[in-house]
Amino acid sequence: MLPCGVLHHTPRILIVDDEPGIRKLLDAAFKREGYEVRVAANGPEAMTACESQSFDVLLSDVKMPGGVNGHQLVRWVVARAPATRFVLMSGFDDVQCETCALAPEPCSVLPKPFLPKVAVELVNGILGYVRISCVA
């Protein structure tokens, strides 16, 4: 049994979205839940982050500027870190693709708009993550 407040592994998430407001809301929501969070504004920025650190989950928008969309980012990450789990966010009907079939686990879909708590609940479920809180 783990001592109170000590987790075996702090889950790491990379949040990729070109909208600063969405990045900020999701960053705060996942940090409150105990995640180690890193954010990126586009695909190339996310690729740079993935070159220096591994993530349990990549939560990415599909349509982004910068020449790399969410599908291309998933394909790139799967080739380098196949254990990563993927959640694609979109306000359009463009989420499912063959790239997601390449991942060991299918990509999950988060249709926009959504509440940050819905994103947290989805990712917690994917990872089987339950935050242990203690009452002193």
C-alpha positions as CSV (number, residue, x, y, z in Angstrom):
1,M,0.0,0.0,0.0
2,L,1.3,3.4,-0.9
3,P,1.7,6.1,1.8
4,C,-0.9,8.8,1.8
5,G,-0.2,11.4,-1.0
6,V,2.4,9.3,-2.7
7,L,1.6,8.0,-6.2
8,H,3.5,5.3,-8.0
9,H,3.6,7.3,-11.2
10,T,2.5,10.8,-11.9
11,P,0.6,10.7,-15.2
12,R,2.1,12.9,-17.9
13,I,-0.1,14.6,-20.5
14,L,0.8,16.8,-23.5
15,I,-2.0,19.1,-24.5
16,V,-1.8,20.5,-28.1
17,D,-4.2,23.2,-29.3
18,D,-3.7,26.4,-31.2
19,E,-6.3,28.2,-29.0
20,P,-4.5,29.7,-25.9
21,G,-7.7,29.7,-23.9
22,I,-8.3,26.0,-24.3
23,R,-4.6,25.2,-23.4
24,K,-4.9,27.3,-20.3
25,L,-8.2,25.7,-19.1
26,L,-7.0,22.2,-19.8
27,D,-3.6,22.9,-18.2
28,A,-5.3,24.0,-15.0
29,A,-7.8,21.2,-14.9
30,F,-5.2,18.4,-15.4
31,K,-2.8,20.0,-12.9
32,R,-5.6,20.1,-10.3
33,E,-6.1,16.4,-10.9
34,G,-2.5,15.6,-10.2
35,Y,-1.1,15.4,-13.8
36,E,2.3,16.6,-14.9
37,V,1.2,18.8,-17.8
38,R,3.0,20.2,-20.8
39,V,1.3,22.3,-23.5
40,A,2.1,23.0,-27.1
41,A,0.5,25.5,-29.6
42,N,0.9,23.3,-32.7
43,G,2.3,20.0,-34.1
44,P,5.9,21.0,-34.5
45,E,6.0,22.4,-30.9
46,A,4.5,19.1,-29.7
47,M,7.1,17.1,-31.7
48,T,9.9,19.0,-30.0
49,A,8.3,18.3,-26.6
50,C,8.1,14.5,-27.4
51,E,11.7,14.4,-28.4
52,S,12.8,15.3,-24.8
53,Q,10.1,13.7,-22.7
54,S,7.6,10.8,-22.9
55,F,3.9,11.2,-22.2
56,D,1.2,8.9,-21.1
57,V,-1.4,10.8,-23.1
58,L,-1.4,13.1,-26.0
59,L,-4.5,15.3,-26.1
60,S,-4.5,17.1,-29.4
61,D,-6.7,19.3,-31.6
62,V,-7.1,18.0,-35.1
63,K,-7.0,21.3,-37.1
64,M,-4.0,23.4,-36.2
65,P,-1.6,25.8,-38.0
66,G,2.0,24.9,-38.4
67,G,1.9,22.3,-41.1
68,V,1.2,19.3,-38.8
69,N,-2.4,18.4,-37.9
70,G,-3.6,16.1,-35.1
71,H,-3.7,13.0,-37.4
72,Q,-0.1,13.6,-38.6
73,L,1.0,14.2,-35.0
74,V,-0.5,10.9,-33.9
75,R,1.3,9.0,-36.7
76,W,4.6,10.7,-35.7
77,V,4.2,9.9,-32.0
78,V,3.1,6.2,-32.6
79,A,6.3,5.6,-34.5
80,R,8.4,6.9,-31.6
81,A,6.4,6.1,-28.5
82,P,3.8,3.4,-29.2
83,A,2.7,3.2,-25.6
84,T,1.2,6.7,-25.7
85,R,-2.5,7.0,-25.6
86,F,-4.3,9.5,-27.8
87,V,-7.3,11.8,-27.5
88,L,-8.2,13.9,-30.5
89,M,-10.4,17.0,-30.1
90,S,-12.3,18.7,-32.8
91,G,-15.3,20.8,-33.5
92,F,-15.6,19.2,-37.0
93,D,-16.5,15.8,-38.3
94,D,-12.8,15.0,-39.1
95,V,-11.6,13.0,-36.2
96,Q,-11.6,9.4,-37.3
97,C,-8.8,8.3,-39.7
98,E,-6.5,5.4,-40.6
99,T,-3.7,6.9,-38.5
100,C,-5.7,6.2,-35.3
101,A,-5.8,2.5,-36.3
102,L,-2.0,2.4,-36.3
103,A,-2.0,3.2,-32.6
104,P,-1.9,0.1,-30.2
105,E,-5.1,1.5,-28.6
106,P,-7.6,3.4,-30.8
107,C,-7.7,7.2,-30.5
108,S,-10.4,8.5,-28.2
109,V,-12.5,11.4,-29.5
110,L,-13.5,14.5,-27.6
111,P,-16.0,16.7,-29.6
112,K,-15.7,20.4,-29.1
113,P,-17.1,22.3,-27.2
114,F,-16.6,20.4,-24.0
115,L,-16.1,21.2,-20.3
116,P,-12.5,20.7,-19.0
117,K,-13.9,18.1,-16.4
118,V,-15.1,16.0,-19.3
119,A,-11.6,15.9,-20.7
120,V,-10.2,15.0,-17.4
121,E,-12.8,12.2,-16.8
122,L,-12.1,10.8,-20.3
123,V,-8.3,10.7,-19.8
124,N,-8.6,9.3,-16.3
125,G,-10.7,6.5,-17.7
126,I,-8.3,5.8,-20.5
127,L,-5.4,5.5,-18.0
128,G,-7.4,3.9,-15.2
129,Y,-6.1,6.8,-13.1
130,V,-7.7,7.5,-9.8
131,R,-6.2,10.3,-7.7
132,I,-5.7,9.4,-4.1
133,S,-6.6,12.2,-1.8
134,C,-6.1,12.0,1.9
135,V,-8.1,13.4,4.8
136,A,-5.8,14.5,7.7
